[in-house]
Amino acid sequence: MQAAANRQQESQLAPLKDAIGDLAGADVALKRMVGLENEIDWLTSKYEERITKLREDLEKEVTARREQIAIWHRALNGFARKHDDETFQIFEKGRRSVERTFGTFGYRWGKWTVRYTVKAETVVNKLEADGHADLVKVTKRPLKKKLVEFSNDVLEKWGARKTRSERFFVDLKREEVKS
């Protein structure tokens, strides 16, 4: 394929080789090359303007759709919260999400975190008094990453308890929807 392209370039170059017989011919060639470079610059500028306009239009369209997705997301979250009780349970027993034809929605548990029910200094003093200095940072703060391994019963006596947040999610099955 490259050989064919080279032959085509050679056939286009053949008449031009004879056209440049002196410096005046070289000037003609240079002038034509400058003209072609200017045309390339003009075309590039022209198409860049179009591309920029298309990108702006695309951004507007995408933003509008992302806003609609956010509204639907909030609506699904509201629906899930409204029906997360005994009278109209949308989640199967032991589940916090529901799978549907076009996606799955529900709640995912976050990582366990420890929150203090008293001042951190009090938790530190109680940990040290119980012989758990290894759960305290040198800055005299409890090591939450280690405390999370204990049950709330144990944490309560130190003035702490562990909780975890729940985050609403939606996973779309895009391959199921043909626009």
MIKEDREN-536764 format. One line per 5 residues: their letters; for each residue x, z, y of N, C-alpha, C. Coordinates in nm, 4 decimals, always signed. Each point is the difference from the previous one (the first is absolute). Layout:
% MIKEDREN-536764
a	X:Z:Y:X:Z:Y:X:Z:Y ~ ...
% end
This chain:
% MIKEDREN-536764
mqaaa	+0.0826:+0.0000:-0.1177:-0.0826:+0.0000:+0.1177:+0.0882:+0.0000:+0.1258 ~ +0.1081:+0.0787:-0.0043:+0.0930:+0.0050:+0.1130:+0.0664:-0.1361:+0.0196 ~ +0.0295:-0.0681:-0.1093:+0.0629:-0.1317:+0.0092:-0.0924:-0.0985:+0.0709 ~ -0.1288:+0.0049:-0.0287:-0.0968:-0.0881:+0.0645:-0.0065:+0.0291:+0.1502 ~ +0.0064:+0.1269:+0.0366:-0.0027:+0.0381:+0.1412:+0.1259:-0.0496:+0.0702
nrqqe	+0.1138:+0.0093:-0.0675:+0.1248:-0.0491:+0.0583:-0.0046:-0.1507:+0.0208 ~ -0.0551:-0.0752:-0.0977:-0.0118:-0.1460:+0.0124:-0.0902:-0.0367:+0.1175 ~ -0.1089:+0.0776:+0.0183:-0.0920:-0.0276:+0.1103:+0.0701:+0.0238:+0.1336 ~ +0.0775:+0.1072:+0.0098:+0.0726:+0.0289:+0.1234:+0.1027:-0.1096:+0.0282 ~ +0.0693:-0.0466:-0.1037:+0.0993:-0.1060:+0.0157:-0.0662:-0.1293:+0.0468
sqlap	-0.1197:-0.0305:-0.0538:-0.0672:-0.1239:+0.0404:-0.0477:+0.0088:+0.1452 ~ -0.0367:+0.1201:+0.0466:-0.0395:+0.0170:+0.1401:+0.1220:-0.0042:+0.0917 ~ +0.1151:+0.0418:-0.0501:+0.1216:+0.0065:+0.0793:+0.0671:-0.1370:+0.0137 ~ -0.0169:-0.0874:-0.0942:+0.0681:-0.1289:-0.0014:-0.0179:-0.0798:+0.1295 ~ -0.1219:-0.0222:+0.0492:-0.0114:-0.0785:+0.1234:+0.0582:+0.0733:+0.1224
lkdai	+0.0019:+0.1325:-0.0045:+0.0511:+0.0758:+0.1138:+0.1520:-0.0036:+0.0079 ~ +0.0670:-0.0167:-0.1160:+0.1465:-0.0061:+0.0002:+0.0480:-0.1160:+0.0869 ~ -0.0683:-0.1109:-0.0098:+0.0382:-0.1184:+0.0777:-0.0466:+0.0106:+0.1450 ~ -0.1028:+0.0847:+0.0286:-0.0525:+0.0126:+0.1358:+0.0970:+0.0737:+0.0912 ~ +0.0861:+0.0798:-0.0554:+0.0967:+0.0744:+0.0809:+0.1339:-0.0704:-0.0124
gdlag	+0.0204:-0.0954:+0.0901:+0.1244:-0.0769:-0.0038:+0.0961:+0.0415:+0.1083 ~ -0.0477:+0.0746:+0.0974:+0.0850:+0.0434:+0.1097:-0.0537:+0.1317:+0.0554 ~ +0.0613:+0.0476:+0.1114:-0.0423:+0.1263:+0.0582:-0.1422:-0.0058:+0.0540 ~ -0.0415:-0.1153:+0.0473:-0.1377:-0.0139:+0.0486:-0.0978:+0.0192:-0.1154 ~ +0.0339:-0.0523:-0.1165:-0.0828:+0.0197:-0.1184:-0.0027:+0.1470:-0.0415
adval	+0.1168:+0.0658:+0.0148:+0.0068:+0.1429:-0.0311:-0.0894:+0.0781:+0.0955 ~ -0.0006:-0.0409:+0.1303:-0.0880:+0.0646:+0.0969:-0.1466:-0.0172:-0.0380 ~ -0.0364:-0.1184:-0.0465:-0.1378:-0.0243:-0.0444:-0.0346:+0.0937:-0.1156 ~ +0.0905:+0.0110:-0.0947:-0.0231:+0.0868:-0.1156:-0.0141:+0.1457:+0.0438 ~ +0.0899:+0.0447:+0.0873:-0.0054:+0.1378:+0.0492:-0.1300:+0.0254:+0.0759
krmvg	-0.0393:-0.0974:+0.0833:-0.1239:+0.0146:+0.0764:-0.1190:+0.0113:-0.0944 ~ +0.0000:-0.0833:-0.1040:-0.1109:+0.0046:-0.0965:-0.0012:+0.1333:-0.0743 ~ +0.1170:+0.0509:-0.0345:+0.0088:+0.1281:-0.0692:-0.0510:+0.1133:+0.0890 ~ +0.0360:-0.0033:+0.1295:-0.0490:+0.1009:+0.0937:-0.1521:-0.0079:+0.0087 ~ -0.0511:-0.1233:+0.0074:-0.1456:-0.0184:+0.0042:-0.0680:+0.0580:-0.1232
lenei	+0.0592:-0.0250:-0.1173:-0.0564:+0.0537:-0.1243:+0.0067:+0.1525:-0.0026 ~ +0.1114:+0.0581:+0.0463:+0.0122:+0.1460:+0.0069:-0.1061:+0.0577:+0.0943 ~ -0.0218:-0.0683:+0.1150:-0.1033:+0.0458:+0.0935:-0.1388:-0.0064:-0.0639 ~ -0.0248:-0.1068:-0.0771:-0.1286:-0.0114:-0.0701:-0.0166:+0.1130:-0.1013 ~ +0.1087:+0.0319:-0.0696:-0.0047:+0.1101:-0.0974:-0.0327:+0.1311:+0.0716
dwlts	+0.0666:+0.0246:+0.1149:-0.0274:+0.1219:+0.0769:-0.1454:+0.0037:+0.0455 ~ -0.0497:-0.1150:+0.0486:-0.1387:-0.0061:+0.0478:-0.0972:+0.0248:-0.1157 ~ +0.0253:-0.0638:-0.1150:-0.0869:+0.0200:-0.1165:+0.0032:+0.1460:-0.0462 ~ +0.1205:+0.0554:-0.0036:+0.0129:+0.1397:-0.0416:-0.0786:+0.0899:+0.0935 ~ +0.0140:-0.0208:+0.1289:-0.0725:+0.0800:+0.0979:-0.1506:-0.0176:-0.0159
kyeer	-0.0418:-0.1240:-0.0158:-0.1431:-0.0303:-0.0151:-0.0582:+0.0705:-0.1220 ~ +0.0701:-0.0085:-0.1109:-0.0509:+0.0614:-0.1223:+0.0142:+0.1517:+0.0020 ~ +0.1034:+0.0521:+0.0663:+0.0141:+0.1444:+0.0125:-0.1176:+0.0577:+0.0784 ~ -0.0443:-0.0706:+0.1046:-0.1170:+0.0443:+0.0756:-0.1225:+0.0052:-0.0910 ~ -0.0164:-0.1040:-0.0807:-0.1131:-0.0027:-0.0938:+0.0106:+0.1124:-0.1023
itklr	+0.1207:+0.0181:-0.0516:+0.0216:+0.1045:-0.1010:-0.0273:+0.1375:+0.0609 ~ +0.0481:+0.0219:+0.1230:-0.0245:+0.1274:+0.0679:-0.1491:+0.0216:+0.0183 ~ -0.0715:-0.1033:+0.0432:-0.1450:+0.0098:+0.0183:-0.0680:+0.0282:-0.1340 ~ +0.0433:-0.0678:-0.1053:-0.0568:+0.0232:-0.1334:+0.0266:+0.1427:-0.0460 ~ +0.1204:+0.0514:+0.0251:+0.0319:+0.1385:-0.0380:-0.0883:+0.0985:+0.0755
edlek	-0.0229:-0.0272:+0.1298:-0.0873:+0.0866:+0.0795:-0.1423:-0.0029:-0.0550 ~ -0.0479:-0.1206:-0.0309:-0.1345:-0.0137:-0.0568:-0.0090:+0.0716:-0.1349 ~ +0.1031:-0.0187:-0.0821:+0.0048:+0.0658:-0.1305:-0.0045:+0.1510:+0.0174 ~ +0.0785:+0.0527:+0.0934:+0.0040:+0.1448:+0.0228:-0.1377:+0.0524:+0.0401 ~ -0.0698:-0.0736:+0.0856:-0.1349:+0.0413:+0.0407:-0.0942:+0.0026:-0.1197
evtar	+0.0049:-0.1042:-0.0815:-0.0873:-0.0093:-0.1172:+0.0314:+0.1112:-0.1001 ~ +0.1282:+0.0213:-0.0234:+0.0413:+0.1025:-0.0960:-0.0378:+0.1387:+0.0519 ~ +0.0237:+0.0249:+0.1281:-0.0342:+0.1302:+0.0583:-0.1489:+0.0277:-0.0135 ~ -0.0815:-0.1003:+0.0279:-0.1447:+0.0175:-0.0124:-0.0386:+0.0352:-0.1432 ~ +0.0615:-0.0640:-0.0957:-0.0319:+0.0269:-0.1401:+0.0540:+0.1366:-0.0441
reqia	+0.1184:+0.0372:+0.0498:+0.0540:+0.1328:-0.0326:-0.0913:+0.1096:+0.0554 ~ -0.0554:-0.0225:+0.1191:-0.0933:+0.0964:+0.0575:-0.1260:+0.0103:-0.0862 ~ -0.0475:-0.1145:-0.0501:-0.1165:+0.0021:-0.0885:+0.0314:+0.0743:-0.1297 ~ +0.1196:-0.0226:-0.0543:+0.0413:+0.0697:-0.1224:+0.0021:+0.1505:+0.0259 ~ +0.0527:+0.0415:+0.1159:+0.0054:+0.1429:+0.0334:-0.1412:+0.0582:+0.0090
iwhra	-0.0941:-0.0744:+0.0570:-0.1389:+0.0463:+0.0092:-0.0598:+0.0155:-0.1391 ~ +0.0218:-0.0997:-0.0870:-0.0516:+0.0086:-0.1379:+0.0657:+0.1165:-0.0742 ~ +0.1293:+0.0202:+0.0240:+0.0732:+0.1109:-0.0635:-0.0638:+0.1330:+0.0392 ~ -0.0265:+0.0175:+0.1317:-0.0635:+0.1241:+0.0456:-0.1404:+0.0148:-0.0580 ~ -0.0721:-0.1129:-0.0122:-0.1353:+0.0053:-0.0569:+0.0043:+0.0426:-0.1469
lngfa	+0.0943:-0.0544:-0.0768:+0.0151:+0.0394:-0.1405:+0.0386:+0.1472:-0.0108 ~ +0.0877:+0.0456:+0.0884:+0.0403:+0.1399:+0.0003:-0.1221:+0.0878:+0.0288 ~ -0.0799:-0.0373:+0.0971:-0.1214:+0.0762:+0.0316:-0.0967:+0.0027:-0.1170 ~ -0.0174:-0.1144:-0.0655:-0.0864:-0.0092:-0.1172:+0.0493:+0.0938:-0.1098 ~ +0.1313:-0.0025:-0.0255:+0.0581:+0.0846:-0.1050:-0.0175:+0.1481:+0.0331
rkhdd	+0.0238:+0.0368:+0.1248:-0.0171:+0.1403:+0.0404:-0.1458:+0.0436:-0.0096 ~ -0.0911:-0.0876:+0.0401:-0.1428:+0.0322:-0.0019:-0.0498:+0.0212:-0.1425 ~ +0.0533:-0.0764:-0.0943:-0.0492:+0.0051:-0.1376:+0.0964:+0.0689:-0.0952 ~ +0.0841:+0.0875:+0.0524:+0.0938:+0.0759:-0.0826:-0.0578:+0.1400:-0.0224 ~ -0.1183:+0.0043:-0.0591:-0.0634:+0.1286:-0.0297:-0.0753:-0.0104:-0.1323
etfqi	-0.0686:+0.1028:-0.0351:-0.0672:+0.0068:-0.1297:-0.1237:-0.0901:-0.0087 ~ -0.0694:-0.0252:+0.1133:-0.1263:-0.0745:-0.0050:+0.0190:-0.1492:-0.0257 ~ +0.1022:-0.0588:+0.0572:+0.0238:-0.1438:-0.0182:+0.1488:-0.0219:-0.0135 ~ +0.0504:+0.0223:-0.1177:+0.1435:-0.0053:-0.0265:+0.0419:-0.1444:-0.0255 ~ +0.0880:-0.0570:+0.0844:+0.0472:-0.1366:-0.0226:+0.1259:-0.0025:-0.0857
fekgr	+0.0683:+0.1142:-0.0095:+0.1221:+0.0060:-0.0802:-0.0332:+0.0563:-0.1379 ~ +0.0630:-0.0586:-0.1016:-0.0169:+0.0535:-0.1351:+0.0624:+0.1385:-0.0050 ~ -0.0451:+0.0794:-0.0939:+0.0494:+0.1372:-0.0125:+0.1527:-0.0006:-0.0154 ~ +0.0668:+0.0781:+0.0820:+0.1453:+0.0103:-0.0057:+0.0734:-0.1098:+0.0756 ~ -0.0726:-0.0930:+0.0589:+0.0627:-0.1103:+0.0741:-0.0268:+0.0159:+0.1485
rsver	+0.0892:-0.0535:+0.0813:-0.0169:+0.0041:+0.1455:-0.0057:-0.1405:+0.0578 ~ -0.0195:-0.0995:-0.0880:-0.0127:-0.1382:+0.0453:-0.0984:-0.0719:-0.0907 ~ -0.0482:-0.1128:+0.0490:-0.0933:-0.0803:-0.0781:+0.0451:-0.1457:+0.0064 ~ +0.0050:-0.0633:-0.1170:+0.0417:-0.1390:-0.0070:-0.1236:-0.0890:+0.0013 ~ +0.0019:-0.0988:+0.0868:-0.1107:-0.0935:+0.0129:+0.0534:-0.1416:-0.0217
tfgtf	-0.0871:-0.0983:+0.0039:+0.0401:-0.1378:-0.0261:+0.1090:-0.0484:+0.0954 ~ -0.0141:+0.0324:+0.1274:+0.0925:-0.0537:+0.0995:+0.1042:+0.0990:+0.0486 ~ +0.0109:+0.1134:-0.0635:+0.1016:+0.0958:+0.0397:-0.0303:+0.1402:-0.0483 ~ +0.0873:+0.0897:+0.0345:-0.0119:+0.1407:-0.0359:+0.0069:+0.0805:+0.1282 ~ -0.0846:+0.1019:+0.0112:+0.0097:+0.0879:+0.1159:-0.0191:+0.1431:-0.0445
gyrwg	+0.0491:+0.0896:+0.0804:-0.0097:+0.1418:-0.0314:+0.1114:+0.0758:+0.0663 ~ +0.0456:+0.1054:-0.0676:+0.0987:+0.0895:+0.0590:+0.1196:+0.0131:-0.0920 ~ +0.1154:+0.0120:+0.0624:+0.1240:+0.0259:-0.0728:+0.0546:+0.1331:+0.0478 ~ +0.0487:+0.0771:-0.0949:+0.0604:+0.1275:+0.0367:+0.1388:-0.0243:+0.0550 ~ +0.0330:+0.0713:+0.1046:+0.1349:-0.0024:+0.0546:+0.0868:+0.0998:-0.0736
kwtvr	+0.1217:+0.0160:+0.0454:+0.0915:+0.0966:-0.0598:-0.0435:+0.1405:+0.0395 ~ +0.0320:+0.0948:-0.0868:-0.0264:+0.1397:+0.0328:+0.0872:+0.0408:+0.1169 ~ -0.0574:+0.0757:+0.0905:+0.0763:+0.0597:+0.1091:-0.0375:+0.1469:+0.0079 ~ +0.0876:+0.0793:+0.0576:-0.0259:+0.1429:+0.0144:-0.0268:+0.0296:+0.1467 ~ -0.1067:+0.0754:+0.0244:-0.0313:+0.0461:+0.1351:+0.0024:+0.1515:-0.0016
ytvka	+0.0477:+0.0553:+0.1066:+0.0111:+0.1457:+0.0074:-0.1304:+0.0588:+0.0524 ~ -0.0416:+0.1094:-0.0637:-0.1172:+0.0729:+0.0484:+0.0423:+0.1122:+0.0943 ~ +0.1308:+0.0225:+0.0069:+0.0592:+0.0954:+0.0945:+0.1205:-0.0706:+0.0619 ~ +0.0709:+0.0649:+0.0882:+0.1169:-0.0605:+0.0630:+0.1067:-0.0305:-0.1052 ~ +0.0754:-0.1064:+0.0233:+0.1052:-0.0403:-0.0939:+0.1005:+0.1126:-0.0219
etvvn	+0.0274:+0.0748:+0.1029:+0.0948:+0.1117:-0.0109:-0.0491:+0.1044:-0.1009 ~ -0.1304:+0.0244:-0.0011:-0.0583:+0.0949:-0.0944:+0.0136:-0.0531:-0.1424 ~ -0.0225:-0.1291:-0.0185:+0.0147:-0.0619:-0.1328:+0.1443:+0.0152:-0.0471 ~ +0.0944:-0.0243:+0.0892:+0.1418:+0.0135:-0.0343:+0.0310:+0.1426:-0.0453 ~ -0.0468:+0.0980:+0.0778:+0.0271:+0.1405:-0.0349:-0.0592:+0.0350:-0.1355
klead	-0.1194:-0.0482:-0.0291:-0.0646:+0.0301:-0.1285:+0.0726:-0.0693:-0.1148 ~ +0.0461:-0.1240:+0.0224:+0.0760:-0.0704:-0.1037:+0.1290:+0.0745:-0.0315 ~ +0.0703:+0.0409:+0.1037:+0.1254:+0.0729:-0.0209:-0.0255:+0.1342:-0.0687 ~ -0.1070:+0.0687:+0.0383:-0.0332:+0.1289:-0.0613:-0.0325:-0.0168:-0.1478 ~ -0.0548:-0.1139:-0.0387:-0.0332:-0.0272:-0.1398:+0.1177:-0.0598:-0.0775
ghadl	+0.1172:-0.0108:+0.0630:+0.1180:-0.0520:-0.0702:+0.0027:-0.1516:-0.0092 ~ -0.0660:-0.0662:+0.0899:-0.0027:-0.1477:-0.0005:+0.0698:-0.0570:+0.1229 ~ +0.1179:+0.0490:+0.0281:+0.0778:-0.0491:+0.1137:+0.0358:-0.1474:-0.0172 ~ +0.0029:-0.0471:-0.1258:+0.0308:-0.1408:-0.0252:-0.1114:-0.0929:+0.0497 ~ -0.1151:+0.0543:+0.0341:-0.1101:-0.0795:+0.0534:-0.0017:+0.0009:+0.1530
vkvtk	+0.1058:+0.0563:+0.0587:+0.0071:+0.0122:+0.1460:+0.1194:-0.0808:+0.0493 ~ -0.0222:-0.0803:+0.1044:+0.1098:-0.0726:+0.0629:+0.0832:+0.0972:+0.0817 ~ +0.1226:-0.0394:+0.0283:+0.0895:+0.0826:+0.0802:-0.0598:+0.0230:+0.1385 ~ -0.0823:-0.0910:+0.0439:-0.0632:+0.0151:+0.1311:-0.1132:+0.1014:-0.0063 ~ -0.0103:+0.0673:-0.1106:-0.1023:+0.1020:-0.0213:-0.1407:-0.0589:+0.0032
rplkk	-0.0162:-0.1111:-0.0720:-0.1320:-0.0592:-0.0182:-0.0204:-0.0248:-0.1487 ~ -0.1198:+0.0196:-0.0460:-0.0276:-0.0254:-0.1415:+0.0228:-0.1473:-0.0354 ~ +0.0458:-0.0239:-0.1206:+0.0184:-0.1364:-0.0497:-0.1326:-0.0498:-0.0566 ~ -0.0739:-0.0709:+0.0814:-0.1326:-0.0458:-0.0409:+0.0057:-0.0884:-0.1242 ~ +0.1060:-0.0794:-0.0117:+0.0107:-0.0883:-0.1167:+0.0104:+0.0777:-0.1307
klvef	+0.0577:+0.1200:+0.0064:+0.0087:+0.0838:-0.1199:-0.1241:+0.0881:-0.0152 ~ -0.0530:+0.0458:+0.1119:-0.1189:+0.0861:-0.0042:-0.1198:-0.0720:-0.0617 ~ -0.0051:-0.1308:+0.0163:-0.1143:-0.0759:-0.0498:-0.0114:+0.0080:-0.1526 ~ +0.1067:+0.0408:-0.0658:-0.0007:+0.0124:-0.1452:-0.0747:+0.1254:-0.0479 ~ -0.0253:+0.0944:+0.0915:-0.0665:+0.1245:-0.0357:-0.1511:-0.0129:+0.0164
sndvl	-0.0727:+0.0814:-0.0730:-0.1464:+0.0006:+0.0122:-0.0401:+0.0691:+0.1297 ~ -0.1229:-0.0255:+0.0418:-0.0499:+0.0640:+0.1216:-0.0082:+0.1524:-0.0155 ~ -0.0235:+0.0476:-0.1221:-0.0041:+0.1448:-0.0221:+0.1327:+0.0643:+0.0378 ~ +0.1095:-0.0624:-0.0419:+0.1323:+0.0519:+0.0319:+0.0285:-0.0186:+0.1487 ~ -0.0356:-0.1173:+0.0544:+0.0261:-0.0273:+0.1409:-0.0770:+0.0941:+0.0923
ekwga	-0.1196:+0.0390:-0.0404:-0.0832:+0.0887:+0.0832:+0.0698:+0.1325:+0.0283 ~ +0.0692:+0.0547:-0.0994:+0.0661:+0.1298:+0.0224:+0.1168:-0.0140:+0.0973 ~ +0.0492:-0.1229:+0.0202:+0.1064:-0.0248:+0.0967:-0.0573:-0.0471:+0.1344 ~ -0.1319:-0.0114:+0.0082:-0.0622:-0.0418:+0.1249:-0.0016:-0.1503:+0.0186 ~ -0.0085:-0.0734:-0.1099:-0.0028:-0.1467:+0.0071:-0.1022:-0.0506:-0.1009
rktrs	-0.0346:-0.1233:+0.0125:-0.0825:-0.0659:-0.1008:+0.0309:-0.1488:+0.0057 ~ -0.0268:-0.0677:-0.1082:+0.0284:-0.1433:-0.0001:-0.1314:-0.0776:+0.0072 ~ +0.0070:-0.1101:+0.0695:-0.1143:-0.0896:+0.0156:+0.0519:-0.1421:-0.0139 ~ -0.0921:-0.0914:-0.0125:+0.0408:-0.1405:+0.0046:-0.1112:-0.0784:+0.0676 ~ +0.0425:-0.1008:+0.0695:-0.0963:-0.0805:+0.0739:-0.0531:-0.1121:-0.0890
erffv	-0.1113:-0.0508:+0.0403:-0.0626:-0.1093:-0.0720:-0.0100:-0.1160:+0.0979 ~ +0.0441:-0.1191:-0.0409:+0.0016:-0.1154:+0.0877:-0.0912:-0.1073:-0.0582 ~ -0.0883:-0.0516:+0.0828:-0.0920:-0.1046:-0.0436:+0.0761:-0.1313:-0.0126 ~ -0.0355:-0.0812:-0.1011:+0.0663:-0.1289:-0.0192:-0.0992:-0.1051:-0.0447 ~ +0.0383:-0.1255:+0.0180:-0.0750:-0.1138:-0.0505:+0.1027:-0.0983:-0.0548
dlkre	-0.0137:-0.0425:-0.1253:+0.0855:-0.1024:-0.0593:-0.0878:-0.1212:-0.0276 ~ +0.0250:-0.1088:+0.0697:-0.0797:-0.1212:-0.0183:+0.0520:-0.0808:-0.1175 ~ -0.0895:-0.0686:-0.0679:+0.0384:-0.0945:-0.1051:-0.0208:-0.1388:+0.0575 ~ +0.0994:-0.0478:+0.0717:-0.0128:-0.1243:+0.0738:-0.0203:-0.1196:-0.0908 ~ +0.0542:+0.0067:-0.1202:-0.0144:-0.1145:-0.0908:-0.1444:-0.0174:-0.0469
evks	-0.0822:+0.1025:+0.0136:-0.1406:-0.0073:-0.0418:-0.0873:-0.0711:+0.1028 ~ +0.0482:-0.0078:+0.1242:-0.0821:-0.0553:+0.1078:+0.0520:-0.1379:+0.0357 ~ -0.0839:-0.0991:-0.0122:+0.0332:-0.1363:+0.0400:-0.0764:-0.0280:+0.1294 ~ +0.0727:-0.0097:+0.1107:-0.0668:-0.0165:+0.1309:-0.0691:-0.1346:+0.0102
% end
